[in-house]
Structures are given as C-alpha cells and as structure tokens.
C-alpha cells in the first residue's frame, strides 16, 4: 500500500511575492518626478489667447501658465524637494514630508483647474497695452495646457499618497551614510626598507620610527 506525502513539493510551493511597499518606491519616484516635470513644462506654455483693441485695430495677446498663476510651478518644486526628503527622514518626519508631497500635488492641481478659465492675466495685458485701465481682452480662448498641468499635479498627488501608505517600509537614504560609532581599524605600518632613503622619509612623515625603536 502506497502512502502519498502531504508535504508539497518545493517546486510547487507558491513563490513569495515582492512586498508592495518596495514596489511602491519605484512607482512613487517615477510618478513624482514625471508629474513635476509635466507641471513645470506645461506651466510655461500658452494657457489663454485673446485680442486687445488699439489704434482702430486689434493686437493679439497671449498668457502662459506662469502669467496666469505661478502656484502650480512653485508647488511642483516643493513636491520635488519633498520627494527627495521622504528618503532622508524616518518615522513621524516621513509622514509629514509625505503629507507635504501629497498636498503639493493637490494644490497644484486645484490652481491649474482654476486657471483654466482665468481671464485676469489677459485683461491686465490689455490694460497695459492700451493704456486704458478699463480695457478688457476680447475673443478670449483657452488651451488644453492647464488641464495637462492638472494631470501632472495629479501624478504628484498619487506619489504622495503612496508615500503615506507605504512610506514606513521604504529605505532611508541617510542610513547608508550613518556611522555605527565603532572605531575604525588602524592600518598596520608599512614595512620600511632601511636601504631605501625614500622609505625612511615617508616613515618620518607618518610619525613612525624607521629604525623600529620605541
């Protein structure tokens, strides 16, 4: 009578999955860096177009994202700094920095959405161009770049949320450079050849007795 062992074969045992916390490090870094890059680039593109009446004709006007609102670009820089700082701190400090990262993305997204329909920047240009404080822009149109900026900011937000969720298991950049406080081992003095004057001088420069005496 044959007996079948209940112990599973090692080859059929399920493989251990990579911890989600470690996978999230690469995802957060990618999303955070990509999102900040998108925000900074899209903020420099034209967000709004219009015309101003001047001298019996019209003058075309444009406003880029930084003219409409400088908040998304500023918060993208803050987000980049927070993304790096997440790996430099531990414990409660890491949670605070991760929260700052998430808030930077959320704030940049809200500012970009609000700027998607803004006309104040072009109205100011129209007033300066025509020297008429009551002048306003005509034929106002908006581009898709504010929404691209908001999408990049959303990536920063997701990176912050990942840091809040899995940040406790992420490695700390500073740990690699910390010293354990143990004294460094001293090197044994190099052997001195008494027949070579240069060895004698090097030993004297090191504060050693080239003769081997005390």
Secondary structure as UniProt FT lines:
FT   HELIX           10..12
FT   HELIX           20..43
FT   STRAND          46..54
FT   TURN            55..56
FT   STRAND          57..64
FT   HELIX           65..68
FT   HELIX           71..85
FT   TURN            86..88
FT   HELIX           91..115
FT   TURN            116..117
FT   HELIX           120..130
FT   TURN            133..134
FT   STRAND          138..142
FT   HELIX           145..166
FT   HELIX           167..169
FT   HELIX           173..176
FT   TURN            194..195
FT   HELIX           197..205
FT   TURN            206..207
FT   TURN            210..211
//
